[in-house]
Amino acid sequence: MLAIRRGPFKLICGKGSGGWTAGGDDQPAQLYNLDADPGETTNLLSTRPQLASELADMLGRIVRDGRSTPGSPQANDRPLNWHISTRTAD
């Protein structure tokens, strides 16, 4: 799964644990404060939706530009058709 980190916050673009376990909630993405929760046990997506949206936009720009560093955009090696959902379930 794609993920991005800014400061202590990490956004994982997918449900569940992204690894070998099922995960603990049914949110469409995961947001963690690694300073306060290094074990990634409390998904903050529903309590910090604006931050999750900002991180998703940041990741979208990186993918669209083909780079995370300063400079001119680089072409991706294949067409991309993806969407990051950070909208929480009601």
Protein Blocks (a to p, Z undefined) as FASTA:
>chain_A
ZZddehjbccdedehjhpabnbjafcfbdcddfklmmnopaccklmmmmlmmmmmmmmmm
mmmnopabecdddddfbdcdddddfbdcZZ
